[in-house]
Amino acid sequence: MELEATQTMTQFGAAGLIGVLWMWERRLNARRERQLSEAHDHIIEQRYQLEELLKVVADNTRAISSMEACQQRLAALLEGMRSRLDRQPVPTQD
C-alpha cells in the first residue's frame, strides 16, 4: 500500500515528492509521539511505585526506631534491677 501511494505521489514530480516526504515525516512524528507518551506513562507509574516504596521504608524505620527505644528502656530496667539485687545483703544461714 505504501509503495503504491509513493509511486502515485511521485508521478506528480516535485510536488508529489514533497507530499511523500510530508506523509513520511507525519508518520514518523506520530510514532515518536506515541513512544514519548508511553515513556511518560511508564515514568509516572514508576514514580507512584517509588512513592509507595518510600512510605513503606519510612514506616519500617519508625517501627524499628520504636522497637530499639523499647529495648533500650527494657535493658535499663534490667540493669537497674540487677544493681538493686547486687546491693541487697546476701542472707546468711546461722
DAHUZI-V572757 format. One record per residue. NEAR is the number of other ideal C-beta (glycine too) atoms within 10 Angstrom. Layout:
near
NEAR
NEAR
This chain:
near
5
10
7
8
12
16
11
12
18
14
8
12
9
8
10
15
13
12
16
18
11
11
14
12
10
10
11
10
10
10
10
10
10
10
10
10
10
10
10
10
10
10
10
10
10
10
10
10
10
10
10
10
10
10
10
10
10
10
10
10
10
10
10
10
10
10
10
10
10
10
10
10
10
10
10
10
10
10
10
10
10
10
9
9
8
8
7
7
5
5
6
5
3
3
